[in-house]
Amino acid sequence: MSTIARSGEKAEVKLANIAVVAALGAALIFVAGLAQSETLHDAAHDVRHAVGFPCH
Amino acid sequence: MTPPMMCVTRSDSPATDMLQRLLTSALIAGAAAGLIAALLQLVFVQPVLLHAELYEGGERTHFAAPSEHHHGEEADAATPTAEPAHDHSTEAAHDHAEAADIPGIDFDAPRDGLSILFSIMVYAGYGLLLVAAIALSESNGNRVTARQGLLWGVAGFVAVQMAPAFGLSPELPGMAAADVNARAIWWVATVIATAIGLWLIAFGKNGVAWAAAVLLILAPHIIGAPHPHEFTGPTPPELAAQFAGRAIGVGLAVWVLLGLFVATLWSRGREA
């Protein structure tokens, strides 16, 4: 019973780790690619165009 | 209370180990891919973009642009077609005299430095999402090898670049476009729908999953991307076509490498 509980816990930790990493990735993409702040837009302008994000 | 605490603080616990492995493989792979992307973009994409900016800023005008047939050094909307000598509206190729000053590869330190930085940031972000997807598939019993990383890379490219480009082609500065927020929402929705669709194609086990996959991949394009009511961009279609082709080509090359790098580092860490 304890091994089942532990493997369940392990799977939860795994999924939590995956969620943290995915959220971090999405945040980076948002800041670099999609955020409409003027400073960010100007700095990331050429990359946004080249990578195909909606710009302007 | 004590065991979970130990689990979090001990550096050799499987939980922190996994998080560390996820982060390092994604960030190293993303930085490498981002750097390669930046170099390819500076050589192949940036010159087209700079060329287009001459039209966007009015230094050059395209013969088909409405009320901008004037061909002077600067845009002068007040005298659109007043000077017959400069009116090239009947001539398709009007740029010959200026062909020599088409922008080439010319490194602009602050501007291109920022591009390198943001390129690394974008691909680090994609690397994190890719390694998360790979790890998620492994938690369901899949096992990803370095070589399979190539396929994951292609799938990532389709989800975040090819599918959005099918509705919103890579934009050249100056191109006419619909409201940026509407486009951003369509972009994000398309990426998510396509990614789930590709996941279902790869890991779905029955016809229902595959049918859902087809629907998810098609839906954004049946609904349609937001487009402007009329196309009035000042940039020539030749430049826009070249820009789109190159942006997509560089994207595929970099994504294949990103998939390879992420899967190599991730699977190597697993065996260690």
Interface residues (C-beta under 8 A of the other chain):
Chain A: K10 A11 V13 K14 L15 N17 I18 A19 V20 V21 A22 L24 G25 A26 A27 L28 I29 V31 A32 G33 L34 Q36 A43 A44 D46 V47 R48 H49 A50 V51 G52 F53 P54 C55 H56
Chain B: C7 P14 A15 M18 L19 L22 L23 A26 A37 A38 Q41 V45 Q46 L49 R111 D112 L114 S115 L117 F118 S119 M121 V122 A124 G125 Y126 G127 L128 L129 L130 V131 A132 A133 A135 L136 S139 Q161 P164 A165 L168 P170 E171 L172 P173 A177 V180 N181 R183 A184 W186 W187 V188 F243 A247 I248 V250 G251
